[in-house]
């Protein structure tokens, strides 16, 4: 455990970046600026936050879909009933959303 007098050092790896240009409706841009100001963030930081948050959600969804597909394939090798496999997959999906 760190002693209170010890300073924490954050070591971030620099990542390569690329500049992109997109067109955003003026009203949406004004709303984004207001939200950024309210959160004491720059517009760029807010946009990166939104993109990162949504990207993580989408990647997690893609990963879970791949896991379910793999699970269904494995079950199909051991269970002949497609209905039973579907029931199992639906049960897994239901449990995952609780």
N, CA, C and O atoms as CSV, one atom per row, in Angstrom:
chain,resi,resn,atom,element,x,y,z
A,1,UNK,N,N,0.844,-1.181,0.000
A,1,UNK,CA,C,0.000,0.000,0.000
A,1,UNK,C,C,0.884,1.237,0.000
A,1,UNK,O,O,1.907,1.273,0.683
A,2,UNK,N,N,0.492,2.248,-0.762
A,2,UNK,CA,C,1.301,3.452,-0.857
A,2,UNK,C,C,1.193,4.282,0.404
A,2,UNK,O,O,0.125,4.401,1.004
A,3,UNK,N,N,2.305,4.847,0.787
A,3,UNK,CA,C,2.300,5.780,1.903
A,3,UNK,C,C,1.753,7.104,1.390
A,3,UNK,O,O,1.941,7.433,0.219
A,4,UNK,N,N,1.073,7.877,2.252
A,4,UNK,CA,C,0.494,9.145,1.792
A,4,UNK,C,C,1.498,10.085,1.161
A,4,UNK,O,O,1.157,10.847,0.256
A,5,UNK,N,N,2.750,10.037,1.637
A,5,UNK,CA,C,3.740,10.967,1.104
A,5,UNK,C,C,4.289,10.528,-0.252
A,5,UNK,O,O,4.931,11.319,-0.944
A,6,UNK,N,N,4.042,9.271,-0.639
A,6,UNK,CA,C,4.512,8.794,-1.933
A,6,UNK,C,C,3.649,9.370,-3.047
A,6,UNK,O,O,2.423,9.426,-2.942
A,7,UNK,N,N,4.303,9.789,-4.098
A,7,UNK,CA,C,3.567,10.318,-5.231
A,7,UNK,C,C,3.249,9.188,-6.204
A,7,UNK,O,O,4.063,8.296,-6.443
A,8,UNK,N,N,2.062,9.252,-6.745
A,8,UNK,CA,C,1.682,8.273,-7.763
A,8,UNK,C,C,2.127,8.785,-9.117
A,8,UNK,O,O,1.943,9.959,-9.439
A,9,UNK,N,N,2.699,7.924,-9.890
A,9,UNK,CA,C,3.113,8.294,-11.232
A,9,UNK,C,C,2.264,7.523,-12.227
A,9,UNK,O,O,2.095,6.309,-12.116
A,10,UNK,N,N,1.744,8.238,-13.181
A,10,UNK,CA,C,0.932,7.633,-14.218
A,10,UNK,C,C,1.784,7.549,-15.482
A,10,UNK,O,O,2.237,8.567,-16.004
A,11,UNK,N,N,1.992,6.345,-15.960
A,11,UNK,CA,C,2.804,6.136,-17.155
A,11,UNK,C,C,1.880,5.738,-18.305
A,11,UNK,O,O,1.436,4.593,-18.393
A,12,UNK,N,N,1.607,6.678,-19.162
A,12,UNK,CA,C,0.755,6.416,-20.318
A,12,UNK,C,C,1.623,6.200,-21.550
A,12,UNK,O,O,2.588,6.926,-21.789
A,13,UNK,N,N,1.262,5.203,-22.310
A,13,UNK,CA,C,1.967,4.963,-23.560
A,13,UNK,C,C,1.395,5.918,-24.612
A,13,UNK,O,O,0.181,5.982,-24.801
A,14,UNK,N,N,2.261,6.647,-25.283
A,14,UNK,CA,C,1.743,7.516,-26.340
A,14,UNK,C,C,1.169,6.669,-27.474
A,14,UNK,O,O,1.772,5.685,-27.903
A,15,UNK,N,N,0.012,7.065,-27.939
A,15,UNK,CA,C,-0.620,6.340,-29.045
A,15,UNK,C,C,-0.611,7.234,-30.275
A,15,UNK,O,O,-0.729,8.456,-30.179
A,16,UNK,N,N,-0.471,6.606,-31.415
A,16,UNK,CA,C,-0.520,7.392,-32.639
A,16,UNK,C,C,-1.946,7.870,-32.854
A,16,UNK,O,O,-2.910,7.187,-32.509
A,17,UNK,N,N,-2.052,9.022,-33.415
A,17,UNK,CA,C,-3.369,9.604,-33.669
A,17,UNK,C,C,-3.451,10.044,-35.118
A,17,UNK,O,O,-2.442,10.179,-35.811
A,18,UNK,N,N,-4.656,10.258,-35.546
A,18,UNK,CA,C,-4.903,10.731,-36.896
A,18,UNK,C,C,-6.015,11.762,-36.832
A,18,UNK,O,O,-7.009,11.560,-36.135
A,19,UNK,N,N,-5.862,12.830,-37.530
A,19,UNK,CA,C,-6.873,13.874,-37.557
A,19,UNK,C,C,-7.947,13.513,-38.579
A,19,UNK,O,O,-7.649,13.115,-39.705
A,20,UNK,N,N,-9.205,13.662,-38.161
A,20,UNK,CA,C,-10.321,13.440,-39.071
A,20,UNK,C,C,-11.193,14.684,-39.073
A,20,UNK,O,O,-11.201,15.463,-38.120
A,21,UNK,N,N,-11.904,14.847,-40.134
A,21,UNK,CA,C,-12.810,15.980,-40.255
A,21,UNK,C,C,-14.198,15.431,-40.554
A,21,UNK,O,O,-14.382,14.651,-41.488
A,22,UNK,N,N,-15.171,15.848,-39.751
A,22,UNK,CA,C,-16.550,15.407,-39.984
A,22,UNK,C,C,-17.477,16.610,-39.955
A,22,UNK,O,O,-17.192,17.628,-39.324
A,23,UNK,N,N,-18.572,16.470,-40.642
A,23,UNK,CA,C,-19.587,17.521,-40.614
A,23,UNK,C,C,-20.621,17.154,-39.565
A,23,UNK,O,O,-21.153,16.044,-39.565
A,24,UNK,N,N,-20.904,18.095,-38.669
A,24,UNK,CA,C,-21.882,17.905,-37.605
A,24,UNK,C,C,-22.907,19.024,-37.732
A,24,UNK,O,O,-22.539,20.183,-37.923
A,25,UNK,N,N,-24.187,18.688,-37.629
A,25,UNK,CA,C,-25.195,19.752,-37.670
A,25,UNK,C,C,-24.896,20.834,-36.619
A,25,UNK,O,O,-24.512,20.525,-35.491
A,26,UNK,N,N,-25.074,22.071,-36.997
A,26,UNK,CA,C,-24.747,23.201,-36.130
A,26,UNK,C,C,-25.398,23.088,-34.764
A,26,UNK,O,O,-24.760,23.352,-33.745
A,27,UNK,N,N,-26.671,22.695,-34.737
A,27,UNK,CA,C,-27.382,22.593,-33.454
A,27,UNK,C,C,-26.737,21.529,-32.558
A,27,UNK,O,O,-26.604,21.720,-31.349
A,28,UNK,N,N,-26.341,20.410,-33.167
A,28,UNK,CA,C,-25.695,19.349,-32.398
A,28,UNK,C,C,-24.350,19.824,-31.863
A,28,UNK,O,O,-23.996,19.531,-30.721
A,29,UNK,N,N,-23.602,20.554,-32.683
A,29,UNK,CA,C,-22.307,21.071,-32.257
A,29,UNK,C,C,-22.465,22.037,-31.085
A,29,UNK,O,O,-21.685,21.998,-30.134
A,30,UNK,N,N,-23.463,22.892,-31.156
A,30,UNK,CA,C,-23.716,23.831,-30.056
A,30,UNK,C,C,-24.083,23.070,-28.783
A,30,UNK,O,O,-23.642,23.432,-27.693
A,31,UNK,N,N,-24.877,22.032,-28.918
A,31,UNK,CA,C,-25.235,21.217,-27.749
A,31,UNK,C,C,-24.005,20.527,-27.172
A,31,UNK,O,O,-23.836,20.468,-25.954
A,32,UNK,N,N,-23.151,20.009,-28.044
A,32,UNK,CA,C,-21.923,19.365,-27.592
A,32,UNK,C,C,-21.035,20.357,-26.835
A,32,UNK,O,O,-20.449,20.011,-25.809
A,33,UNK,N,N,-20.939,21.563,-27.331
A,33,UNK,CA,C,-20.128,22.588,-26.666
A,33,UNK,C,C,-20.679,22.893,-25.277
A,33,UNK,O,O,-19.914,23.061,-24.327
A,34,UNK,N,N,-22.013,22.964,-25.155
A,34,UNK,CA,C,-22.630,23.223,-23.850
A,34,UNK,C,C,-22.367,22.087,-22.878
A,34,UNK,O,O,-22.038,22.320,-21.714
A,35,UNK,N,N,-22.513,20.855,-23.357
A,35,UNK,CA,C,-22.263,19.696,-22.502
A,35,UNK,C,C,-20.791,19.671,-22.076
A,35,UNK,O,O,-20.485,19.413,-20.912
A,36,UNK,N,N,-19.887,19.937,-23.016
A,36,UNK,CA,C,-18.458,19.946,-22.703
A,36,UNK,C,C,-18.150,20.997,-21.640
A,36,UNK,O,O,-17.410,20.729,-20.693
A,37,UNK,N,N,-18.714,22.186,-21.797
A,37,UNK,CA,C,-18.483,23.251,-20.818
A,37,UNK,C,C,-19.047,22.859,-19.456
A,37,UNK,O,O,-18.425,23.118,-18.425
A,38,UNK,N,N,-20.218,22.238,-19.452
A,38,UNK,CA,C,-20.849,21.810,-18.207
A,38,UNK,C,C,-20.015,20.752,-17.487
A,38,UNK,O,O,-20.005,20.691,-16.258
A,39,UNK,N,N,-19.326,19.931,-18.252
A,39,UNK,CA,C,-18.475,18.874,-17.680
A,39,UNK,C,C,-17.044,19.359,-17.462
A,39,UNK,O,O,-16.179,18.588,-17.047
A,40,UNK,N,N,-16.799,20.628,-17.742
A,40,UNK,CA,C,-15.467,21.212,-17.621
A,40,UNK,C,C,-14.464,20.444,-18.473
A,40,UNK,O,O,-13.369,20.100,-18.028
A,41,UNK,N,N,-14.876,20.185,-19.716
A,41,UNK,CA,C,-14.044,19.460,-20.675
A,41,UNK,C,C,-13.939,20.299,-21.943
A,41,UNK,O,O,-14.755,21.184,-22.198
A,42,UNK,N,N,-12.920,19.998,-22.721
A,42,UNK,CA,C,-12.869,20.603,-24.052
A,42,UNK,C,C,-13.825,19.821,-24.956
A,42,UNK,O,O,-14.202,18.690,-24.651
A,43,UNK,N,N,-14.200,20.430,-26.043
A,43,UNK,CA,C,-15.053,19.747,-27.018
A,43,UNK,C,C,-14.365,18.487,-27.530
A,43,UNK,O,O,-14.998,17.440,-27.667
A,44,UNK,N,N,-13.075,18.588,-27.810
A,44,UNK,CA,C,-12.322,17.427,-28.294
A,44,UNK,C,C,-12.331,16.294,-27.265
A,44,UNK,O,O,-12.524,15.132,-27.622
A,45,UNK,N,N,-12.126,16.632,-25.999
A,45,UNK,CA,C,-12.121,15.604,-24.944
A,45,UNK,C,C,-13.491,14.939,-24.831
A,45,UNK,O,O,-13.577,13.725,-24.651
A,46,UNK,N,N,-14.552,15.721,-24.934
A,46,UNK,CA,C,-15.906,15.158,-24.861
A,46,UNK,C,C,-16.164,14.215,-26.031
A,46,UNK,O,O,-16.707,13.126,-25.845
A,47,UNK,N,N,-15.778,14.626,-27.223
A,47,UNK,CA,C,-15.975,13.780,-28.398
A,47,UNK,C,C,-15.177,12.478,-28.271
A,47,UNK,O,O,-15.684,11.407,-28.604
A,48,UNK,N,N,-13.934,12.567,-27.792
A,48,UNK,CA,C,-13.124,11.365,-27.593
A,48,UNK,C,C,-13.769,10.459,-26.544
A,48,UNK,O,O,-13.772,9.236,-26.685
A,49,UNK,N,N,-14.313,11.070,-25.497
A,49,UNK,CA,C,-14.992,10.301,-24.455
A,49,UNK,C,C,-16.188,9.556,-25.035
A,49,UNK,O,O,-16.341,8.354,-24.816
A,50,UNK,N,N,-17.044,10.274,-25.782
A,50,UNK,CA,C,-18.217,9.640,-26.389
A,50,UNK,C,C,-17.817,8.526,-27.350
A,50,UNK,O,O,-18.400,7.442,-27.327
A,51,UNK,N,N,-16.838,8.787,-28.182
A,51,UNK,CA,C,-16.392,7.785,-29.153
A,51,UNK,C,C,-15.837,6.569,-28.429
A,51,UNK,O,O,-16.182,5.436,-28.765
A,52,UNK,N,N,-14.986,6.793,-27.443
A,52,UNK,CA,C,-14.395,5.689,-26.694
A,52,UNK,C,C,-15.439,4.852,-25.974
A,52,UNK,O,O,-15.378,3.623,-25.981
A,53,UNK,N,N,-16.397,5.531,-25.352
A,53,UNK,CA,C,-17.454,4.836,-24.614
A,53,UNK,C,C,-18.295,3.969,-25.553
A,53,UNK,O,O,-18.547,2.798,-25.267
A,54,UNK,N,N,-18.715,4.537,-26.650
A,54,UNK,CA,C,-19.533,3.789,-27.612
A,54,UNK,C,C,-18.737,2.676,-28.278
A,54,UNK,O,O,-19.262,1.591,-28.527
A,55,UNK,N,N,-17.479,2.946,-28.563
A,55,UNK,CA,C,-16.634,1.931,-29.184
A,55,UNK,C,C,-16.467,0.726,-28.261
A,55,UNK,O,O,-16.564,-0.417,-28.709
A,56,UNK,N,N,-16.214,0.976,-26.970
A,56,UNK,CA,C,-16.078,-0.131,-26.016
A,56,UNK,C,C,-17.369,-0.943,-25.940
A,56,UNK,O,O,-17.321,-2.172,-25.889
A,57,UNK,N,N,-18.519,-0.272,-25.933
A,57,UNK,CA,C,-19.798,-0.981,-25.888
A,57,UNK,C,C,-19.990,-1.840,-27.132
A,57,UNK,O,O,-20.391,-3.000,-27.035
A,58,UNK,N,N,-19.706,-1.272,-28.293
A,58,UNK,CA,C,-19.875,-2.027,-29.542
A,58,UNK,C,C,-18.909,-3.209,-29.626
A,58,UNK,O,O,-19.289,-4.293,-30.070
A,59,UNK,N,N,-17.666,-3.002,-29.200
A,59,UNK,CA,C,-16.697,-4.095,-29.228
A,59,UNK,C,C,-17.091,-5.195,-28.256
A,59,UNK,O,O,-16.930,-6.378,-28.558
A,60,UNK,N,N,-17.606,-4.814,-27.091
A,60,UNK,CA,C,-18.064,-5.816,-26.116
A,60,UNK,C,C,-19.231,-6.614,-26.687
A,60,UNK,O,O,-19.318,-7.825,-26.489
A,61,UNK,N,N,-20.125,-5.932,-27.395
A,61,UNK,CA,C,-21.270,-6.616,-28.006
A,61,UNK,C,C,-20.794,-7.583,-29.095
A,61,UNK,O,O,-21.267,-8.716,-29.173
A,62,UNK,N,N,-19.868,-7.135,-29.925
A,62,UNK,CA,C,-19.325,-8.012,-30.972
A,62,UNK,C,C,-18.660,-9.234,-30.364
A,62,UNK,O,O,-18.832,-10.349,-30.856
A,63,UNK,N,N,-17.895,-9.027,-29.289
A,63,UNK,CA,C,-17.222,-10.135,-28.625
A,63,UNK,C,C,-18.237,-11.120,-28.064
A,63,UNK,O,O,-18.084,-12.330,-28.228
A,64,UNK,N,N,-19.278,-10.609,-27.400
A,64,UNK,CA,C,-20.277,-11.510,-26.808
A,64,UNK,C,C,-21.039,-12.266,-27.897
A,64,UNK,O,O,-21.400,-13.428,-27.709
A,65,UNK,N,N,-21.284,-11.611,-29.034
A,65,UNK,CA,C,-21.951,-12.298,-30.144
A,65,UNK,C,C,-21.076,-13.432,-30.670
A,65,UNK,O,O,-21.576,-14.511,-30.990
A,66,UNK,N,N,-19.750,-13.182,-30.759
A,66,UNK,CA,C,-18.829,-14.226,-31.217
A,66,UNK,C,C,-18.785,-15.384,-30.232
A,66,UNK,O,O,-18.724,-16.545,-30.634
A,67,UNK,N,N,-18.816,-15.068,-28.946
A,67,UNK,CA,C,-18.814,-16.119,-27.928
A,67,UNK,C,C,-20.075,-16.962,-28.047
A,67,UNK,O,O,-20.013,-18.188,-27.956
A,68,UNK,N,N,-21.225,-16.312,-28.251
A,68,UNK,CA,C,-22.477,-17.063,-28.403
A,68,UNK,C,C,-22.461,-17.927,-29.661
A,68,UNK,O,O,-22.938,-19.062,-29.644
A,69,UNK,N,N,-21.916,-17.394,-30.746
A,69,UNK,CA,C,-21.822,-18.179,-31.981
A,69,UNK,C,C,-20.936,-19.406,-31.769
A,69,UNK,O,O,-21.273,-20.508,-32.201
A,70,UNK,N,N,-19.803,-19.204,-31.101
A,70,UNK,CA,C,-18.903,-20.322,-30.819
A,70,UNK,C,C,-19.572,-21.340,-29.904
A,70,UNK,O,O,-19.427,-22.549,-30.089
A,71,UNK,N,N,-20.304,-20.839,-28.919
A,71,UNK,CA,C,-21.026,-21.717,-27.999
A,71,UNK,C,C,-22.054,-22.554,-28.759
A,71,UNK,O,O,-22.178,-23.757,-28.530
A,72,UNK,N,N,-22.779,-21.913,-29.654
A,72,UNK,CA,C,-23.778,-22.628,-30.454
A,72,UNK,C,C,-23.116,-23.694,-31.326
A,72,UNK,O,O,-23.657,-24.789,-31.483
A,73,UNK,N,N,-21.948,-23.379,-31.895
A,73,UNK,CA,C,-21.236,-24.356,-32.728
A,73,UNK,C,C,-20.783,-25.559,-31.905
A,73,UNK,O,O,-20.895,-26.702,-32.348
A,74,UNK,N,N,-20.271,-25.291,-30.700
A,74,UNK,CA,C,-19.829,-26.389,-29.834
A,74,UNK,C,C,-21.027,-27.227,-29.415
A,74,UNK,O,O,-20.962,-28.456,-29.433
A,75,UNK,N,N,-22.107,-26.580,-29.042
A,75,UNK,CA,C,-23.315,-27.317,-28.642
A,75,UNK,C,C,-23.829,-28.174,-29.798
A,75,UNK,O,O,-24.286,-29.297,-29.586
A,76,UNK,N,N,-23.754,-27.644,-31.017
A,76,UNK,CA,C,-24.242,-28.384,-32.181
A,76,UNK,C,C,-23.456,-29.671,-32.414
A,76,UNK,O,O,-23.977,-30.623,-32.995
A,77,UNK,N,N,-22.210,-29.700,-31.963
A,77,UNK,CA,C,-21.409,-30.914,-32.107
A,77,UNK,C,C,-21.804,-31.982,-31.079
A,77,UNK,O,O,-21.474,-33.157,-31.239
A,78,UNK,N,N,-22.505,-31.569,-30.035
A,78,UNK,CA,C,-22.856,-32.489,-28.956
A,78,UNK,C,C,-24.360,-32.728,-28.795
A,78,UNK,O,O,-24.789,-33.710,-28.188
A,79,UNK,N,N,-25.148,-31.806,-29.355
A,79,UNK,CA,C,-26.608,-31.904,-29.216
A,79,UNK,C,C,-27.213,-31.849,-30.612
A,79,UNK,O,O,-26.896,-30.947,-31.387
A,80,UNK,N,N,-28.056,-32.774,-30.933
A,80,UNK,CA,C,-28.655,-32.810,-32.270
A,80,UNK,C,C,-29.845,-31.865,-32.410
A,80,UNK,O,O,-30.120,-31.389,-33.512
A,81,UNK,N,N,-30.541,-31.591,-31.340
A,81,UNK,CA,C,-31.749,-30.780,-31.396
A,81,UNK,C,C,-31.426,-29.288,-31.517
A,81,UNK,O,O,-30.883,-28.679,-30.596
A,82,UNK,N,N,-31.772,-28.714,-32.675
A,82,UNK,CA,C,-31.561,-27.279,-32.873
A,82,UNK,C,C,-32.408,-26.461,-31.908
A,82,UNK,O,O,-31.989,-25.392,-31.462
A,83,UNK,N,N,-33.590,-26.957,-31.586
A,83,UNK,CA,C,-34.468,-26.259,-30.644
A,83,UNK,C,C,-33.828,-26.195,-29.255
A,83,UNK,O,O,-33.889,-25.170,-28.575
A,84,UNK,N,N,-33.220,-27.295,-28.852
A,84,UNK,CA,C,-32.561,-27.335,-27.547
A,84,UNK,C,C,-31.367,-26.371,-27.513
A,84,UNK,O,O,-31.143,-25.689,-26.513
A,85,UNK,N,N,-30.618,-26.321,-28.594
A,85,UNK,CA,C,-29.481,-25.398,-28.684
A,85,UNK,C,C,-29.985,-23.956,-28.596
A,85,UNK,O,O,-29.420,-23.141,-27.867
A,86,UNK,N,N,-31.041,-23.648,-29.336
A,86,UNK,CA,C,-31.613,-22.304,-29.317
A,86,UNK,C,C,-32.089,-21.939,-27.915
A,86,UNK,O,O,-31.883,-20.815,-27.458
A,87,UNK,N,N,-32.719,-22.883,-27.240
A,87,UNK,CA,C,-33.184,-22.647,-25.876
A,87,UNK,C,C,-32.015,-22.333,-24.947
A,87,UNK,O,O,-32.102,-21.431,-24.114
A,88,UNK,N,N,-30.934,-23.072,-25.092
A,88,UNK,CA,C,-29.747,-22.857,-24.259
A,88,UNK,C,C,-29.149,-21.477,-24.540
A,88,UNK,O,O,-28.815,-20.742,-23.611
A,89,UNK,N,N,-29.015,-21.132,-25.806
A,89,UNK,CA,C,-28.459,-19.830,-26.182
A,89,UNK,C,C,-29.331,-18.701,-25.655
A,89,UNK,O,O,-28.817,-17.701,-25.154
A,90,UNK,N,N,-30.644,-18.852,-25.764
A,90,UNK,CA,C,-31.562,-17.825,-25.258
A,90,UNK,C,C,-31.456,-17.696,-23.743
A,90,UNK,O,O,-31.549,-16.595,-23.201
A,91,UNK,N,N,-31.266,-18.806,-23.074
A,91,UNK,CA,C,-31.107,-18.777,-21.621
A,91,UNK,C,C,-29.801,-18.053,-21.245
A,91,UNK,O,O,-29.773,-17.276,-20.290
A,92,UNK,N,N,-28.749,-18.307,-21.981
A,92,UNK,CA,C,-27.476,-17.612,-21.735
A,92,UNK,C,C,-27.661,-16.114,-21.941
A,92,UNK,O,O,-27.207,-15.308,-21.129
A,93,UNK,N,N,-28.330,-15.746,-23.031
A,93,UNK,CA,C,-28.560,-14.322,-23.311
A,93,UNK,C,C,-29.381,-13.667,-22.211
A,93,UNK,O,O,-29.088,-12.542,-21.808
A,94,UNK,N,N,-30.405,-14.358,-21.721
A,94,UNK,CA,C,-31.254,-13.828,-20.656
A,94,UNK,C,C,-30.457,-13.630,-19.382
A,94,UNK,O,O,-30.600,-12.614,-18.701
A,95,UNK,N,N,-29.613,-14.608,-19.061
A,95,UNK,CA,C,-28.790,-14.521,-17.837
A,95,UNK,C,C,-27.786,-13.370,-17.945
A,95,UNK,O,O,-27.494,-12.695,-16.958
A,96,UNK,N,N,-27.268,-13.159,-19.142
A,96,UNK,CA,C,-26.260,-12.119,-19.347
A,96,UNK,C,C,-26.843,-10.712,-19.234
A,96,UNK,O,O,-26.110,-9.767,-18.942
A,97,UNK,N,N,-28.130,-10.559,-19.457
A,97,UNK,CA,C,-28.744,-9.238,-19.403
A,97,UNK,C,C,-29.298,-8.894,-18.030
A,97,UNK,O,O,-29.817,-7.796,-17.832
A,98,UNK,N,N,-29.196,-9.810,-17.084
A,98,UNK,CA,C,-29.702,-9.540,-15.733
A,98,UNK,C,C,-28.800,-8.617,-14.978
A,98,UNK,O,O,-29.079,-8.288,-13.825
